[in-house]
Amino acid sequence: MIERIDTGIRSSKIVKHNGVAYLTGQVGEGDTIQDQTAECLRRVDALLTQAGSSREHMLRATIWLADMSDFDGLNEVWNAWVPEGHAPARACGEAKLARPELKVEIIVDAAYS
């Protein structure tokens, strides 16, 4: 069975199937990469909770940066957020994001029970 949560015309905030919750990409507000990353991760936390999951159950994270020069600033916030011993498989690349002021978008898949 597939469960869709907060479904709109274009996407669902969460899609659950076979024990995996797929979260829609999250962005954040702020002037710096650290501010935007922290806001993204607050939003990911909220969706993980809504999906019945948590940081400790993340399986994969895909991260898009508007500029790879922000990689160190992203990792500064990311490394403090990920629980020790529970790092997901992760990819990070550069992409043109939906709005010019956006610096980062984070997509997470996580197990739930």
N, C-alpha and C positions, 0 to 999 in steps of 0.2 A: 504494500500500500504506500502511496505517496501522499504526504501531508504538506500542504502549502500554507504558510502563515503570512498575514499581512500582504495579500496578493493584490497587485494593481494591474493596470493595463499592460505595462511593460515587463514587470518582474515581481517576484515575491521576495520579502526580506529574508525568509528562511524557507528552505525546502528540505524535508526530512524523508529519508528512505533507507531501509535496511540498516538502521543503527547509525547512520551518518546524517549530520545536519550540515547543509550547504548554506553559507551565509552570503548575502549580497555584498558587493564591494562597499567599503566604508571610506569616507573622506572626513576631513575635519577642518575647522576654521582656525585661523591664527596667522600671525605674520612669519613665524619661523617654522622650519621643518620639525623642530621639537614640539612646538605647540600643536601643529597639525597632526603629528603622529600620536601624541597623547590623547587628543580628542578622538581620532580614529579608534584607538584602542579602548577608550571608554565606551564607544558605540559598539565595538566588537564584544566587550564584556556584557553589555546589556542584551545583545542578541544571543550570546551563548547561554545566558541565564534563561531567556525566553524559550530557547530550544531545549532546555533541560540538560545543558552541558556546562563546561567550564574550561578555563585555560589549560588545566591539567589533561584535558581530553582532546586537545587540538591534534589533528592529523597532518594538516598541510596549510601553509600560508603562502599566498602569492602577493607580492608587493610590487606596485608600480610607482616609480619616482618620475616626476617631470624632468628632473636633472640629477644624474648620478653623482654630481658633486655633493648632494645632500645625504649620501650613503652613511657617512660617519654620524651625522646628527640623528638620522633615523635609528641607527643601531644603538646609540646612546639611550634612547627611550625604550626601544624594543627589548634590549638585553635586561633592563631593570624590570620590565613587565612580565616576561616569560618566566614561569616558575622553574627553578633549578631542577634539572633532570626531566623536564617535560617539553623540551623544544620540539616543535613540529618540523616535518620536512618543509623546506622553504626555498622559494625562488624570488629573486628581485631583479627587475629590469627597468629600463627607461621607456616611457611612453608619453605621448601627448595626452593629457587628461582632459576631462569634459569642460573645465573652465580654466582660464589662464592663471587665476590666483591659487589653484590647487597644486600642492607639491607632492602629495602621496595618496595612494588608494591601497587599501589592504583587504584581501579576500581570504576568508578562513573556512576550512572544512573541519568538523569535529565529530567525534563519537558522542552518542548520548545513550542513556538507558531508560 
